[in-house]
Amino acid sequence: MHLEATPARTLPAQDMEAMDAAEQRAQRLTWSVGAVVGTVLLLLLCLLCSRALF
């Protein structure tokens, strides 16, 4: 007995412009969160170094 697979159905069209815009927003959010985290870490490092020196 041989079974034959059904043909693959067609995928819906993709909105490439919307995908690019969403990717840019996600990248901007990632960079913003990274900048905030980096600033907080730098402030904590300065605080710890100042406590060690004085």
VOPA-719733 format. One record per residue: chain; x, y, z of N, C-alpha, C, CB in turn; residue in three letters. Coordinates in pm, whole numbers. Glycine has a CB too. Layout:
N
<chaine = A n.xx = X n.yy = Y n.zz = Z ca.xx = X ca.yy = Y ca.zz = Z c.xx = X c.yy = Y c.zz = Z cb.xx = X cb.yy = Y cb.zz = Z residu = ala>
...
//
This chain:
54
<chaine = A n.xx = 85 n.yy = -116 n.zz = 0 ca.xx = 0 ca.yy = 0 ca.zz = 0 c.xx = 90 c.yy = 124 c.zz = 0 cb.xx = -97 cb.yy = -1 cb.zz = 123 residu = met>
<chaine = A n.xx = 66 n.yy = 214 n.zz = -91 ca.xx = 144 ca.yy = 337 ca.zz = -103 c.xx = 51 c.yy = 455 c.zz = -75 cb.xx = 209 cb.yy = 350 cb.zz = -244 residu = his>
<chaine = A n.xx = 92 n.yy = 537 n.zz = 19 ca.xx = 15 ca.yy = 656 ca.zz = 49 c.xx = 82 c.yy = 777 c.zz = -15 cb.xx = 0 cb.yy = 676 cb.zz = 202 residu = leu>
<chaine = A n.xx = 1 n.yy = 862 n.zz = -71 ca.xx = 55 ca.yy = 980 ca.zz = -136 c.xx = 19 c.yy = 1102 c.zz = -51 cb.xx = 1 cb.yy = 995 cb.zz = -281 residu = glu>
<chaine = A n.xx = 119 n.yy = 1184 n.zz = -24 ca.xx = 95 ca.yy = 1302 ca.zz = 58 c.xx = 15 c.yy = 1405 c.zz = -20 cb.xx = 228 cb.yy = 1364 cb.zz = 106 residu = ala>
<chaine = A n.xx = -64 n.yy = 1479 n.zz = 54 ca.xx = -141 ca.yy = 1585 ca.zz = -12 c.xx = -46 c.yy = 1699 c.zz = -48 cb.xx = -257 cb.yy = 1637 cb.zz = 80 residu = thr>
<chaine = A n.xx = -73 n.yy = 1771 n.zz = -154 ca.xx = 16 ca.yy = 1880 ca.zz = -192 c.xx = 15 c.yy = 1991 c.zz = -88 cb.xx = -24 cb.yy = 1937 cb.zz = -329 residu = pro>
<chaine = A n.xx = 127 n.yy = 2058 n.zz = -75 ca.xx = 139 ca.yy = 2166 ca.zz = 23 c.xx = 49 c.yy = 2282 c.zz = -18 cb.xx = 286 cb.yy = 2214 cb.zz = 38 residu = ala>
<chaine = A n.xx = -11 n.yy = 2345 n.zz = 80 ca.xx = -97 ca.yy = 2459 ca.zz = 49 c.xx = -11 c.yy = 2584 c.zz = 34 cb.xx = -205 cb.yy = 2478 cb.zz = 159 residu = arg>
<chaine = A n.xx = -63 n.yy = 2682 n.zz = -31 ca.xx = 13 ca.yy = 2806 ca.zz = -53 c.xx = 8 c.yy = 2892 c.zz = 72 cb.xx = -43 cb.yy = 2884 cb.zz = -176 residu = thr>
<chaine = A n.xx = 119 n.yy = 2955 n.zz = 102 ca.xx = 128 ca.yy = 3042 ca.zz = 218 c.xx = 74 c.yy = 3180 c.zz = 184 cb.xx = 273 cb.yy = 3051 cb.zz = 269 residu = leu>
<chaine = A n.xx = 21 n.yy = 3250 n.zz = 284 ca.xx = -26 ca.yy = 3386 ca.zz = 257 c.xx = 91 c.yy = 3479 c.zz = 226 cb.xx = -108 cb.yy = 3440 cb.zz = 376 residu = pro>
<chaine = A n.xx = 63 n.yy = 3584 n.zz = 153 ca.xx = 167 ca.yy = 3680 ca.zz = 119 c.xx = 215 c.yy = 3753 c.zz = 244 cb.xx = 116 cb.yy = 3782 cb.zz = 14 residu = ala>
<chaine = A n.xx = 341 n.yy = 3792 n.zz = 244 ca.xx = 398 ca.yy = 3861 ca.zz = 359 c.xx = 415 c.yy = 4009 c.zz = 325 cb.xx = 534 cb.yy = 3798 cb.zz = 402 residu = gln>
<chaine = A n.xx = 388 n.yy = 4093 n.zz = 423 ca.xx = 405 ca.yy = 4237 ca.zz = 406 c.xx = 548 c.yy = 4272 c.zz = 450 cb.xx = 298 cb.yy = 4318 cb.zz = 488 residu = asp>
<chaine = A n.xx = 638 n.yy = 4277 n.zz = 354 ca.xx = 779 ca.yy = 4297 ca.zz = 386 c.xx = 804 c.yy = 4435 c.zz = 448 cb.xx = 863 cb.yy = 4281 cb.zz = 261 residu = met>
<chaine = A n.xx = 732 n.yy = 4537 n.zz = 404 ca.xx = 751 ca.yy = 4671 ca.zz = 460 c.xx = 712 c.yy = 4675 c.zz = 607 cb.xx = 670 cb.yy = 4774 cb.zz = 380 residu = glu>
<chaine = A n.xx = 602 n.yy = 4609 n.zz = 641 ca.xx = 560 ca.yy = 4605 ca.zz = 781 c.xx = 659 c.yy = 4524 c.zz = 864 cb.xx = 418 cb.yy = 4544 cb.zz = 792 residu = ala>
<chaine = A n.xx = 711 n.yy = 4418 n.zz = 807 ca.xx = 810 ca.yy = 4338 ca.zz = 880 c.xx = 938 c.yy = 4418 c.zz = 904 cb.xx = 843 cb.yy = 4209 cb.zz = 802 residu = met>
<chaine = A n.xx = 982 n.yy = 4495 n.zz = 804 ca.xx = 1100 ca.yy = 4579 ca.zz = 821 c.xx = 1078 c.yy = 4685 c.zz = 927 cb.xx = 1138 cb.yy = 4645 cb.zz = 689 residu = asp>
<chaine = A n.xx = 959 n.yy = 4746 n.zz = 928 ca.xx = 929 ca.yy = 4848 ca.zz = 1028 c.xx = 926 c.yy = 4788 c.zz = 1168 cb.xx = 794 cb.yy = 4916 cb.zz = 996 residu = ala>
<chaine = A n.xx = 868 n.yy = 4670 n.zz = 1182 ca.xx = 864 ca.yy = 4604 ca.zz = 1313 c.xx = 1004 c.yy = 4567 c.zz = 1359 cb.xx = 775 cb.yy = 4479 cb.zz = 1308 residu = ala>
<chaine = A n.xx = 1087 n.yy = 4523 n.zz = 1267 ca.xx = 1225 ca.yy = 4488 ca.zz = 1301 c.xx = 1303 c.yy = 4612 c.zz = 1347 cb.xx = 1295 cb.yy = 4421 cb.zz = 1182 residu = glu>
<chaine = A n.xx = 1282 n.yy = 4724 n.zz = 1280 ca.xx = 1350 ca.yy = 4848 ca.zz = 1320 c.xx = 1304 c.yy = 4893 c.zz = 1459 cb.xx = 1323 cb.yy = 4958 cb.zz = 1217 residu = gln>
<chaine = A n.xx = 1174 n.yy = 4880 n.zz = 1486 ca.xx = 1124 ca.yy = 4917 ca.zz = 1620 c.xx = 1184 c.yy = 4827 c.zz = 1727 cb.xx = 971 cb.yy = 4909 cb.zz = 1626 residu = arg>
<chaine = A n.xx = 1192 n.yy = 4697 n.zz = 1697 ca.xx = 1250 ca.yy = 4603 ca.zz = 1793 c.xx = 1398 c.yy = 4632 c.zz = 1816 cb.xx = 1232 cb.yy = 4458 cb.zz = 1744 residu = ala>
<chaine = A n.xx = 1470 n.yy = 4667 n.zz = 1710 ca.xx = 1612 ca.yy = 4699 ca.zz = 1724 c.xx = 1630 c.yy = 4826 c.zz = 1806 cb.xx = 1679 cb.yy = 4714 cb.zz = 1587 residu = gln>
<chaine = A n.xx = 1546 n.yy = 4925 n.zz = 1784 ca.xx = 1554 ca.yy = 5050 ca.zz = 1860 c.xx = 1526 c.yy = 5024 c.zz = 2009 cb.xx = 1454 cb.yy = 5154 cb.zz = 1804 residu = arg>
<chaine = A n.xx = 1428 n.yy = 4938 n.zz = 2036 ca.xx = 1397 ca.yy = 4904 ca.zz = 2175 c.xx = 1514 c.yy = 4831 c.zz = 2240 cb.xx = 1270 cb.yy = 4817 cb.zz = 2183 residu = leu>
<chaine = A n.xx = 1576 n.yy = 4738 n.zz = 2166 ca.xx = 1689 ca.yy = 4663 ca.zz = 2219 c.xx = 1805 c.yy = 4756 c.zz = 2253 cb.xx = 1734 cb.yy = 4557 cb.zz = 2118 residu = thr>
<chaine = A n.xx = 1836 n.yy = 4848 n.zz = 2161 ca.xx = 1945 ca.yy = 4943 ca.zz = 2186 c.xx = 1912 c.yy = 5035 c.zz = 2303 cb.xx = 1974 cb.yy = 5027 cb.zz = 2061 residu = trp>
<chaine = A n.xx = 1787 n.yy = 5076 n.zz = 2317 ca.xx = 1747 ca.yy = 5163 ca.zz = 2428 c.xx = 1762 c.yy = 5092 c.zz = 2562 cb.xx = 1602 cb.yy = 5212 cb.zz = 2411 residu = ser>
<chaine = A n.xx = 1714 n.yy = 4968 n.zz = 2568 ca.xx = 1727 ca.yy = 4892 ca.zz = 2692 c.xx = 1874 c.yy = 4869 c.zz = 2725 cb.xx = 1653 cb.yy = 4756 cb.zz = 2681 residu = val>
<chaine = A n.xx = 1954 n.yy = 4840 n.zz = 2626 ca.xx = 2098 ca.yy = 4820 ca.zz = 2649 c.xx = 2165 c.yy = 4946 c.zz = 2699 cb.xx = 2166 cb.yy = 4774 cb.zz = 2521 residu = gly>
<chaine = A n.xx = 2125 n.yy = 5062 n.zz = 2645 ca.xx = 2183 ca.yy = 5189 ca.zz = 2691 c.xx = 2145 c.yy = 5218 c.zz = 2835 cb.xx = 2139 cb.yy = 5304 cb.zz = 2600 residu = ala>
<chaine = A n.xx = 2021 n.yy = 5191 n.zz = 2871 ca.xx = 1977 ca.yy = 5214 ca.zz = 3010 c.xx = 2051 c.yy = 5121 c.zz = 3105 cb.xx = 1823 cb.yy = 5193 cb.zz = 3023 residu = val>
<chaine = A n.xx = 2061 n.yy = 4994 n.zz = 3068 ca.xx = 2132 ca.yy = 4898 ca.zz = 3153 c.xx = 2279 c.yy = 4936 c.zz = 3166 cb.xx = 2119 cb.yy = 4754 cb.zz = 3097 residu = val>
<chaine = A n.xx = 2341 n.yy = 4976 n.zz = 3055 ca.xx = 2481 ca.yy = 5018 ca.zz = 3060 c.xx = 2501 c.yy = 5139 c.zz = 3150 cb.xx = 2531 cb.yy = 5048 cb.zz = 2920 residu = gly>
<chaine = A n.xx = 2409 n.yy = 5235 n.zz = 3143 ca.xx = 2418 ca.yy = 5353 ca.zz = 3228 c.xx = 2406 c.yy = 5317 c.zz = 3376 cb.xx = 2311 cb.yy = 5455 cb.zz = 3190 residu = thr>
<chaine = A n.xx = 2311 n.yy = 5232 n.zz = 3407 ca.xx = 2292 ca.yy = 5189 ca.zz = 3546 c.xx = 2416 c.yy = 5116 c.zz = 3596 cb.xx = 2167 cb.yy = 5098 cb.zz = 3561 residu = val>
<chaine = A n.xx = 2472 n.yy = 5028 n.zz = 3515 ca.xx = 2593 ca.yy = 4955 ca.zz = 3556 c.xx = 2712 c.yy = 5049 c.zz = 3575 cb.xx = 2627 cb.yy = 4848 cb.zz = 3453 residu = leu>
<chaine = A n.xx = 2723 n.yy = 5148 n.zz = 3488 ca.xx = 2832 ca.yy = 5245 ca.zz = 3502 c.xx = 2817 c.yy = 5326 c.zz = 3630 cb.xx = 2836 cb.yy = 5339 cb.zz = 3381 residu = leu>
<chaine = A n.xx = 2694 n.yy = 5365 n.zz = 3661 ca.xx = 2671 ca.yy = 5439 ca.zz = 3786 c.xx = 2702 c.yy = 5352 c.zz = 3909 cb.xx = 2525 cb.yy = 5488 cb.zz = 3792 residu = leu>
<chaine = A n.xx = 2663 n.yy = 5226 n.zz = 3903 ca.xx = 2693 ca.yy = 5136 ca.zz = 4015 c.xx = 2844 c.yy = 5116 c.zz = 4030 cb.xx = 2623 cb.yy = 5001 cb.zz = 3996 residu = leu>
<chaine = A n.xx = 2913 n.yy = 5103 n.zz = 3919 ca.xx = 3059 ca.yy = 5088 ca.zz = 3924 c.xx = 3124 c.yy = 5212 c.zz = 3985 cb.xx = 3115 cb.yy = 5061 cb.zz = 3783 residu = leu>
<chaine = A n.xx = 3079 n.yy = 5330 n.zz = 3944 ca.xx = 3133 ca.yy = 5454 ca.zz = 4001 c.xx = 3103 c.yy = 5463 c.zz = 4150 cb.xx = 3076 cb.yy = 5577 cb.zz = 3928 residu = cys>
<chaine = A n.xx = 2984 n.yy = 5423 n.zz = 4190 ca.xx = 2948 ca.yy = 5425 ca.zz = 4332 c.xx = 3036 c.yy = 5330 c.zz = 4412 cb.xx = 2800 cb.yy = 5388 cb.zz = 4351 residu = leu>
<chaine = A n.xx = 3056 n.yy = 5211 n.zz = 4362 ca.xx = 3139 ca.yy = 5113 ca.zz = 4434 c.xx = 3284 c.yy = 5158 c.zz = 4441 cb.xx = 3130 cb.yy = 4976 cb.zz = 4367 residu = leu>
<chaine = A n.xx = 3336 n.yy = 5216 n.zz = 4333 ca.xx = 3475 ca.yy = 5263 ca.zz = 4334 c.xx = 3492 c.yy = 5382 c.zz = 4430 cb.xx = 3520 cb.yy = 5304 cb.zz = 4192 residu = cys>
<chaine = A n.xx = 3394 n.yy = 5470 n.zz = 4435 ca.xx = 3405 ca.yy = 5585 ca.zz = 4524 c.xx = 3400 c.yy = 5541 c.zz = 4671 cb.xx = 3294 cb.yy = 5686 cb.zz = 4495 residu = ser>
<chaine = A n.xx = 3321 n.yy = 5437 n.zz = 4699 ca.xx = 3315 ca.yy = 5387 ca.zz = 4837 c.xx = 3445 c.yy = 5318 c.zz = 4874 cb.xx = 3196 cb.yy = 5288 cb.zz = 4853 residu = arg>
<chaine = A n.xx = 3509 n.yy = 5254 n.zz = 4777 ca.xx = 3635 ca.yy = 5186 ca.zz = 4805 c.xx = 3749 c.yy = 5285 c.zz = 4827 cb.xx = 3671 cb.yy = 5092 cb.zz = 4691 residu = ala>
<chaine = A n.xx = 3743 n.yy = 5401 n.zz = 4760 ca.xx = 3850 ca.yy = 5499 ca.zz = 4772 c.xx = 3835 c.yy = 5587 c.zz = 4896 cb.xx = 3853 cb.yy = 5586 cb.zz = 4648 residu = leu>
<chaine = A n.xx = 3712 n.yy = 5614 n.zz = 4937 ca.xx = 3690 ca.yy = 5705 ca.zz = 5050 c.xx = 3636 c.yy = 5639 c.zz = 5171 cb.xx = 3600 cb.yy = 5814 cb.zz = 5011 residu = phe>
//
